[in-house]
Amino acid sequence: MLFLLKISRLIDALGDLIGKSAMWLILAATFISAGNAIVRKVFNVSSNGLLEIQWYLFAAVFMLGGGYAFLRNAHVRIDFISGKFSPRTRNWIDVAGIIIFLFPMCYMMATLGWPLFERAWTSGEMSSNSGGLIRWPVYGLIP
């Protein structure tokens, strides 16, 4: 049992590190977005690559930050309903939701996302937009 607790703490520490690191991506996306808007308005120049990197950073925050939100118990709930239940009942609802919804969704995303990432990696898939970015880094976040 002690071994499993150590593994659990290691997983939690890794999730905490990834989540806190993902927060910096929000700052990067903000600076890129502001810089792109300023350059577009002042110099009348824009870049599809800069627009796409904003989307990639948002995707990274969402995919990497989900585990952190779950770890910190900050995920979305229907509070006006769950507030009427006892803590024990809320915990059982969480367990049921994890087993019925979260695990199958994670499994599906991993099994369907890996071939997508692999194809993009081997083919060097690029965005169809002029000046667009390679796609495999954002596809790699899915699995």
HELIX and SHEET records of a PDB file:
HELIX    1   1 LEU A    2  PHE A   43  1                                  42    
HELIX    2   2 ASN A   48  LEU A   71  1                                  24    
HELIX    3   3 ASP A   79  SER A   82  1                                   4    
HELIX    4   4 PRO A   87  GLY A   97  1                                  11    
HELIX    5   5 ILE A   98  LEU A  102  3                                   5    
HELIX    6   6 PHE A  103  SER A  123  1                                  21    
HELIX    7   7 TRP A  136  TYR A  139  1                                   4    
END                                                                             
